[in-house]
Amino acid sequence: MVDHVGAFVGDPDLMVPGAPSGPLSGTTLGVKDLFDIEGAVTGAGNPTWAATHPPATSTAPAVRRLVDAGASVVGKTVTDELAFSLSGTNVHHGTPTNVAAPDRIPGGSSAGSASAIAAGLVDLALGTDTAGSIRVPASYCGIAGWRSTHGSIPMDGVVPLAPSYDTVGLFARDLSLLAIAASALLGERDATAPPTSVRWLAECVGDVEPAVADAVARRLSPWVDPADAVDLGIGLDVALGAQRTRQTWEAWQAHGRWIDEHDPGFGPGVAARFRAGSEVVEDDVERADVVAAEVRRRMRDLLGTSVLAVPAAAGPPPPIDAGADRTLHEQRRASTLRLTCTAGLAGAPVVVIPGASIDGLPVGVALIGPPGSDVGLIELAADLYAESEVR
């Protein structure tokens, strides 16, 4: 394999052969460099992290399950530093190419995994999603992505960001293959069937530019009527504030001591987010958790009757150099986080359907299902995708 897009990092000879027989036999797998693989150093997107941590003594269960199902690991993929970014740019390892829009960012933090899938280098790629790190790269790169139900797949052997929201996820070009791989990851868990109706979440559709709303609405028409939307009843800024408070606090709790000891030379956005986490106090978290619990309750009530559709990101991928304007960059980031926070607070699975576009640039549609409905949600997404392609 020739990595012409800069998607991979670390040992170029890293290989874990898949089981000779299984539902994923013959497929290749890229693994985000947050997951442990026995004998390899997990770099977490930062050279200082790699230098201060020994090789892993065991392989993360999420990786092992896919290998046992037949997928062969062919390398580790680039991640934003400690997964604390949605851009896909890394000051140490570079920016993986977004083949759908080469002058645009790939999205993060699972940037290398998304880039490798979009470039056809692997069949499947593991990532993580805390606040959008599967959903945003899938949208920006024009591929399928799945964020799992929170707590459904072990996070053992995965560098954490914010355990209250961290989840395992996957990318693929083929939604049918994504469903098979999801089944392998989830194991014998009891499955919840998603509702058969799909409705737009009004706050999310109303929070994006009209061109974005029109593009995603066309992707699901005529099966989903934009006029038949449901309301969360809580402002997205309020919901995002609740998630962001706990997320940044947990990120500092997880890594603050290491950061103080090693001064890891983070890029400016990542450094600022960790600094913000260091200033959060427990009273802030307790207040945020009250709001988060109410958002979770309302989301799960809505998900009891409908799968919810939202734009997967606030727009198409920004230009690579757009991050030079920090104010504009943070505004774009916040706009997307307002869309992604609802599923994160609900602990719900999400599938991103590719195919929508604005001026030729990719925009994904995210389907949110009730917790535990992962495989059924992917199958529903595959049906909607196939029907819209025929149409």
C-alpha positions as CSV (number, residue, x, y, z in Angstrom):
1,M,0.0,0.0,0.0
2,V,1.3,3.4,-1.0
3,D,0.0,6.2,1.3
4,H,-0.2,9.1,-1.1
5,V,-2.5,11.1,1.1
6,G,-0.6,11.2,4.4
7,A,-3.3,9.2,6.3
8,F,-0.9,6.9,8.2
9,V,1.6,7.4,10.9
10,G,4.1,5.4,12.9
11,D,5.6,2.0,11.9
12,P,5.0,1.5,8.1
13,D,5.4,-2.2,8.6
14,L,2.7,-2.6,11.3
15,M,0.5,-5.4,10.3
16,V,-2.0,-7.6,12.3
17,P,-3.4,-10.4,10.1
18,G,-7.1,-11.0,10.3
19,A,-8.6,-14.4,11.2
20,P,-8.7,-16.6,8.1
21,S,-12.4,-17.1,8.2
22,G,-15.0,-14.6,9.4
23,P,-17.5,-12.0,8.1
24,L,-14.7,-9.5,7.5
25,S,-12.1,-11.9,6.0
26,G,-10.2,-10.3,3.2
27,T,-10.9,-6.7,4.3
28,T,-8.2,-4.2,5.4
29,L,-8.4,-2.0,8.4
30,G,-6.8,1.3,9.4
31,V,-6.7,2.1,13.1
32,K,-6.7,5.6,14.6
33,D,-3.6,6.2,16.6
34,L,-5.5,6.3,19.9
35,F,-6.0,2.5,20.0
36,D,-3.5,0.2,21.5
37,I,-1.9,-2.5,19.3
38,E,0.3,-4.9,21.2
39,G,4.0,-4.1,20.7
40,A,3.3,-0.7,19.1
41,V,3.5,2.7,20.7
42,T,0.2,4.6,20.7
43,G,1.1,8.1,19.6
44,A,-2.2,10.0,20.1
45,G,-1.1,12.6,17.5
46,N,1.7,14.1,19.6
47,P,5.4,13.2,19.5
48,T,5.8,13.9,23.2
49,W,3.0,11.5,24.1
50,A,4.7,8.8,22.0
51,A,8.1,9.5,23.7
52,T,6.7,9.3,27.2
53,H,4.6,6.1,26.8
54,P,5.9,2.6,26.3
55,P,4.7,0.2,23.6
56,A,1.3,-1.3,24.4
57,T,1.2,-4.7,26.2
58,S,-2.1,-5.7,24.7
59,T,-4.4,-4.8,21.9
60,A,-7.6,-2.8,22.4
61,P,-10.7,-4.9,22.4
62,A,-12.3,-2.9,19.6
63,V,-9.3,-3.7,17.4
64,R,-9.2,-7.3,18.5
65,R,-12.9,-7.9,17.7
66,L,-12.4,-6.7,14.1
67,V,-9.3,-8.8,13.7
68,D,-11.1,-11.8,15.1
69,A,-13.8,-11.2,12.5
70,G,-11.2,-11.3,9.7
71,A,-10.1,-7.7,9.1
72,S,-6.3,-7.2,8.7
73,V,-4.8,-4.2,10.3
74,V,-2.4,-2.4,7.9
75,G,-1.4,0.6,10.0
76,K,-2.2,3.4,12.4
77,T,-3.8,6.6,11.1
78,V,-3.2,10.2,11.9
79,T,-5.3,11.8,14.7
80,D,-5.6,15.4,15.9
81,E,-3.6,15.8,19.1
82,L,-5.3,13.7,21.9
83,A,-8.4,13.9,19.7
84,F,-9.2,17.4,20.9
85,S,-10.0,19.0,17.5
86,L,-12.5,18.7,14.6
87,S,-10.2,20.1,11.9
88,G,-8.0,17.2,11.0
89,T,-4.9,19.4,11.0
90,N,-1.9,18.3,13.0
91,V,1.1,20.6,13.6
92,H,3.4,17.5,14.0
93,H,2.2,15.0,11.5
94,G,0.6,17.2,8.8
95,T,-2.9,17.2,7.4
96,P,-4.2,14.1,5.6
97,T,-5.5,14.8,2.2
98,N,-9.2,15.1,1.7
99,V,-9.5,13.5,-1.8
100,A,-13.1,14.7,-2.1
101,A,-11.8,18.3,-1.9
102,P,-7.9,18.4,-1.9
103,D,-7.7,22.0,-0.9
104,R,-10.0,21.5,2.0
105,I,-9.5,20.0,5.5
106,P,-10.5,16.4,6.1
107,G,-12.1,17.0,9.5
108,G,-11.0,15.5,12.7
109,S,-10.1,14.2,15.0
110,S,-10.3,10.9,13.1
111,A,-8.7,12.5,10.1
112,G,-6.3,9.8,8.9
113,S,-9.0,7.1,9.1
114,A,-11.4,9.2,7.0
115,S,-8.8,10.1,4.5
116,A,-7.7,6.5,4.1
117,I,-11.2,5.4,3.4
118,A,-11.9,8.2,0.9
119,A,-8.7,7.5,-0.9
120,G,-9.5,3.7,-1.2
121,L,-6.4,2.7,0.9
122,V,-8.4,0.5,3.3
123,D,-11.9,-1.0,3.4
124,L,-12.6,-0.1,7.0
125,A,-11.1,2.4,9.5
126,L,-11.5,2.7,13.2
127,G,-12.0,6.1,14.8
128,T,-13.4,7.6,17.9
129,D,-16.2,10.2,18.4
130,T,-16.5,12.4,21.5
131,A,-18.1,15.5,20.0
132,G,-18.1,14.7,16.3
133,S,-14.8,13.1,15.4
134,I,-16.5,10.5,13.2
135,R,-19.4,12.5,12.0
136,V,-17.5,15.6,10.8
137,P,-14.7,13.8,8.9
138,A,-17.3,11.5,7.2
139,S,-19.3,14.6,6.1
140,Y,-16.2,16.5,4.9
141,C,-14.7,13.5,3.0
142,G,-18.0,12.3,1.5
143,I,-18.0,8.8,3.1
144,A,-20.1,6.8,5.5
145,G,-19.4,7.0,9.2
146,W,-20.9,5.4,12.3
147,R,-20.7,6.6,15.9
148,S,-21.7,3.8,18.3
149,T,-24.1,4.0,21.2
150,H,-22.1,5.3,24.2
151,G,-20.8,2.4,26.3
152,S,-21.7,-0.3,23.8
153,I,-18.1,-1.0,22.8
154,P,-15.2,-1.2,25.4
155,M,-12.9,1.9,25.4
156,D,-10.2,-0.1,27.1
157,G,-6.9,0.4,25.4
158,V,-8.0,3.7,23.9
159,V,-6.5,7.0,24.9
160,P,-9.4,8.9,26.4
161,L,-10.6,12.5,25.9
162,A,-13.8,12.7,27.9
163,P,-15.1,9.3,29.0
164,S,-18.7,10.6,29.5
165,Y,-18.9,11.1,25.7
166,D,-16.0,9.0,24.2
167,T,-17.3,6.3,21.7
168,V,-15.8,3.9,19.2
169,G,-16.7,4.5,15.5
170,L,-16.0,3.3,12.0
171,F,-15.7,4.6,8.5
172,A,-16.4,2.8,5.2
173,R,-17.3,3.5,1.6
174,D,-20.0,0.8,1.7
175,L,-22.9,1.0,4.3
176,S,-23.5,-2.7,4.0
177,L,-19.9,-3.5,5.0
178,L,-20.3,-0.9,7.8
179,A,-23.2,-2.9,9.2
180,I,-21.2,-6.2,9.1
181,A,-18.3,-4.5,10.9
182,A,-20.6,-2.9,13.4
183,S,-22.1,-6.3,14.3
184,A,-18.6,-7.7,14.8
185,L,-17.7,-4.8,17.2
186,L,-21.0,-5.0,19.1
187,G,-20.9,-8.7,19.6
188,E,-24.0,-10.4,21.1
189,R,-25.6,-7.3,22.6
190,D,-29.3,-7.1,22.6
191,A,-30.3,-4.9,19.6
192,T,-33.0,-2.3,19.6
193,A,-34.9,-1.7,16.4
194,P,-34.9,1.9,15.3
195,P,-38.2,3.6,14.5
196,T,-39.2,3.4,10.9
197,S,-40.1,7.1,10.6
198,V,-37.4,9.7,10.0
199,R,-38.0,13.3,11.0
200,W,-35.8,16.4,10.9
201,L,-34.7,17.9,14.3
202,A,-35.9,21.5,13.8
203,E,-33.3,23.3,15.9
204,C,-30.5,21.7,13.9
205,V,-31.9,22.4,10.5
206,G,-32.7,25.9,11.4
207,D,-29.2,26.5,12.8
208,V,-27.4,26.1,9.5
209,E,-27.2,28.3,6.3
210,P,-30.1,27.8,3.9
211,A,-27.8,26.2,1.3
212,V,-26.8,23.5,3.8
213,A,-30.4,22.9,4.9
214,D,-31.5,22.6,1.2
215,A,-28.7,20.2,0.3
216,V,-29.4,17.8,3.1
217,A,-33.1,18.0,2.6
218,R,-32.7,17.1,-1.1
219,R,-30.6,14.1,-0.1
220,L,-33.5,12.5,1.9
221,S,-36.5,13.8,-0.1
222,P,-39.2,12.6,-0.7
223,W,-38.9,10.2,2.3
224,V,-38.3,12.9,4.9
225,D,-40.4,16.1,4.8
226,P,-38.6,19.2,6.1
227,A,-41.9,20.6,7.2
228,D,-42.5,17.5,9.4
229,A,-39.8,18.4,12.0
230,V,-39.7,17.9,15.7
231,D,-38.5,20.3,18.3
232,L,-36.0,19.6,21.1
233,G,-37.3,22.6,23.0
234,I,-33.9,23.6,24.4
235,G,-31.5,26.0,22.6
236,L,-28.5,24.4,20.9
237,D,-26.2,26.9,22.6
238,V,-27.5,25.8,26.0
239,A,-27.1,22.1,25.1
240,L,-23.6,22.7,23.7
241,G,-22.5,24.6,26.8
242,A,-23.5,21.7,29.0
243,Q,-21.5,19.2,26.9
244,R,-18.5,21.4,26.5
245,T,-18.2,22.1,30.2
246,R,-18.0,18.5,31.2
247,Q,-15.9,17.5,28.1
248,T,-13.2,20.1,28.7
249,W,-13.2,19.3,32.5
250,E,-12.8,15.6,31.9
251,A,-10.1,16.2,29.3
252,W,-8.1,18.1,31.8
253,Q,-8.7,15.5,34.5
254,A,-7.5,12.8,32.2
255,H,-4.3,14.6,30.9
256,G,-3.7,17.8,32.9
257,R,-0.9,16.3,35.1
258,W,0.9,14.9,32.0
259,I,0.6,18.2,30.2
260,D,2.0,20.1,33.2
261,E,4.9,17.6,33.4
262,H,5.9,17.4,29.8
263,D,4.8,20.7,28.0
264,P,3.9,18.7,24.8
265,G,3.9,21.6,22.4
266,F,0.3,21.4,21.3
267,G,-1.0,23.3,18.4
268,P,-2.8,26.6,19.4
269,G,-6.4,25.3,19.2
270,V,-5.7,22.2,21.2
271,A,-3.6,24.1,23.8
272,A,-6.4,26.6,24.3
273,R,-9.0,23.9,24.9
274,F,-6.9,22.2,27.5
275,R,-6.3,25.5,29.2
276,A,-10.1,26.1,29.2
277,G,-10.5,22.7,30.9
278,S,-8.1,23.6,33.6
279,E,-10.3,26.5,34.6
280,V,-13.5,24.5,35.0
281,V,-14.5,23.8,38.6
282,E,-16.8,21.1,39.9
283,D,-19.7,23.5,40.5
284,D,-19.6,24.4,36.8
285,V,-19.8,20.7,36.0
286,E,-22.7,20.0,38.4
287,R,-24.7,22.8,36.8
288,A,-23.9,21.6,33.3
289,D,-25.0,18.1,34.2
290,V,-28.4,19.3,35.2
291,V,-28.9,20.7,31.7
292,A,-27.3,17.7,30.1
293,A,-29.8,15.4,31.8
294,E,-32.7,17.4,30.5
295,V,-31.4,17.3,27.0
296,R,-30.8,13.6,27.3
297,R,-34.4,13.0,28.5
298,R,-35.9,15.1,25.7
299,M,-33.7,13.5,23.0
300,R,-34.6,10.0,24.1
301,D,-38.3,10.9,24.2
302,L,-38.0,12.0,20.6
303,L,-36.0,9.0,19.6
304,G,-38.7,6.7,21.0
305,T,-40.9,7.5,18.0
306,S,-38.6,8.8,15.2
307,V,-35.1,8.5,13.9
308,L,-33.8,12.1,13.8
309,A,-32.1,13.7,10.8
310,V,-29.6,16.6,11.1
311,P,-26.8,18.0,9.0
312,A,-23.7,16.2,9.9
313,A,-21.7,19.4,9.9
314,A,-22.5,23.1,9.6
315,G,-21.2,23.3,6.1
316,P,-18.8,21.8,3.5
317,P,-15.2,21.4,4.5
318,P,-13.4,24.7,5.0
319,P,-10.2,25.6,3.1
320,I,-7.0,24.2,4.6
321,D,-5.7,27.7,5.4
322,A,-9.0,28.9,7.0
323,G,-7.6,28.0,10.4
324,A,-5.3,31.0,10.2
325,D,-8.2,33.2,11.2
326,R,-8.7,31.8,14.7
327,T,-12.0,33.7,15.4
328,L,-13.6,32.4,12.2
329,H,-12.3,28.9,12.8
330,E,-13.8,28.8,16.3
331,Q,-17.1,30.2,15.0
332,R,-17.2,27.4,12.4
333,R,-16.3,24.8,15.1
334,A,-19.0,26.0,17.4
335,S,-21.6,25.9,14.6
336,T,-20.8,22.3,13.9
337,L,-20.7,21.4,17.6
338,R,-24.2,22.8,18.1
339,L,-25.3,20.1,15.6
340,T,-23.3,17.2,17.0
341,C,-23.9,17.8,20.8
342,T,-27.5,16.5,20.8
343,A,-26.5,12.9,20.0
344,G,-23.5,13.1,22.3
345,L,-25.7,14.2,25.2
346,A,-28.2,11.4,24.4
347,G,-25.5,8.7,24.2
348,A,-27.1,7.8,20.9
349,P,-25.7,6.1,17.8
350,V,-25.3,8.2,14.6
351,V,-24.8,7.2,10.9
352,V,-23.6,9.7,8.4
353,I,-25.0,9.2,4.8
354,P,-22.8,10.7,2.1
355,G,-23.9,12.1,-1.2
356,A,-25.2,15.7,-0.6
357,S,-23.1,18.5,-1.9
358,I,-22.8,22.3,-2.1
359,D,-21.0,23.6,-5.2
360,G,-19.4,20.1,-5.6
361,L,-18.2,20.0,-2.0
362,P,-19.4,17.2,0.3
363,V,-22.0,17.6,3.0
364,G,-23.3,14.6,5.0
365,V,-26.7,13.8,6.5
366,A,-26.6,12.4,10.0
367,L,-29.3,9.9,11.2
368,I,-29.6,9.7,15.0
369,G,-31.2,6.5,16.5
370,P,-32.2,5.4,20.0
371,P,-29.4,3.9,22.1
372,G,-28.8,0.3,21.1
373,S,-30.2,0.6,17.6
374,D,-26.8,0.8,15.9
375,V,-27.0,-2.0,13.3
376,G,-30.6,-1.4,12.5
377,L,-29.8,2.3,12.0
378,I,-27.0,1.5,9.6
379,E,-29.3,-0.8,7.7
380,L,-32.0,2.0,7.5
381,A,-29.3,4.4,6.3
382,A,-28.3,1.9,3.6
383,D,-31.9,1.6,2.4
384,L,-32.3,5.4,2.3
385,Y,-29.0,5.8,0.5
386,A,-29.8,3.2,-2.1
387,E,-33.2,4.6,-2.8
388,S,-31.8,8.1,-3.2
389,E,-29.1,6.9,-5.5
390,V,-31.6,5.2,-7.7
391,R,-33.7,8.3,-7.7
